[in-house]
């Protein structure tokens, strides 16, 4: 039987520790900072249940779970996986970056290359395999935290001598597991997830930083895990004035591990810097996880292109040649990214009998995706002009007959009724100009790390010899005689 949204919501009533606005939140499921986005996430499970033939598969044990947990042992399964990711993203217009199919895809990608873990440690490989089966059969919603806090970015964690546990590291080793202490950041969707996968992406110094080179997973209500939420864009909002933030603010958090016990059966990498890199780069973790993200990104760009077109129709400029050029540019970006996403899933490599998106193609997609989003937002801002600023202060203005009369006089459009025009422009502002929108610009720009990191990965994977061979053939044919 498929997991339902209500079952998912009930699973979050787990007593976890969340801090927000100077207080410890005791029931985050119904808190006004998180309750709407949690219901949005729940609707994704209901959508999958309603479209099980496209969104789910049956495990060998008879469990009906999300397609993102399926190992793609045929080309058709890989393509179906991509289609399911795209379909799920349409439920939020691409505004939920860490939907349930993201981190699940990362873990599944590791399993396709289980030999990488087996070469490192049979015990750690067995722990990962068992965790995959456990999380798959429960269809868990996972978050991850892979980034160390910034601190002094010129230093690695061990060089912060005044605070050796600023970044998460091993405090103590015990027979039953390890005790960890310290901070991890960008815990996006930590309030939505049931468990968190913890590891490290940051550069570490061999030997000196070994105790920070870890990979493990724990329930988010584990004793000692403390979630420090950023400002909520949902709290105090309403669907009229903040139509996106009100329901799609997936939240981000700093997560502090206050002497937390991690059982050995939940430890996948232990004090091994090279393996922390290889678990992502030498497996399909990156390509399956980021393949899902590229599907979401394509949906989001289509959403923004359509929103921009509706805006120009409402203001009567959609047939102006320069405006049409801008709209065509938005359509080009969206179509380009969707083409890159489709190409990833239709032109795979093969490994261990599994069909895997090509890593070089993924890295190229990441570089392009990072640079596009700010351009898209800039285009829509230019098309908006001052209209998105000069709007009624709140939906309650419409309840006052005198103010409503003025709104109907000032918010004129030949295409839309005044209230419909206000609704449209409020949506545009929430997409491109609000605090919620600003967070999304930062999120998309740094989703794959800093731009120079994305370029470096692409440079290192590209076949320069093959590319140069074509010009070399011509050069070799030229003689001074």
Secondary structure by P-SEA (a helix, b strand, c coil): ccccaaaaaaaaccbbbbbcccccccccccccccaaaaaaaaaaaaaaaaacccccccccccccccccccccccaaaaaaaaaaaaaaaaacccccccccaaaaaaaaaaaaaaaaaaaacaaaaaaaaaaaaaaaaaccbbbbbcccccccccccccccccccccccccccccccbbbbbbccccccccccccbbbbbbccccccccccccccccccccccccccccccccccccccccccccccccccccccccccccccccccccccccaaaaaaaccccaaaaaaaaaaaaaaaaaaaaaaaaaaaaaaaacccccaaaaaaaaaaaaaaaaaaaaaaaaaacccccccbbbccaaaaaaaaaaaaacaaaaaaaaaaaaccccccccccccccccaaaaaaaaaccccccccaaaaaaaaaaaaaacccaaaaaaaaaaacccccaaaaaaaaaaaccccccaaaaaaaaaacccc
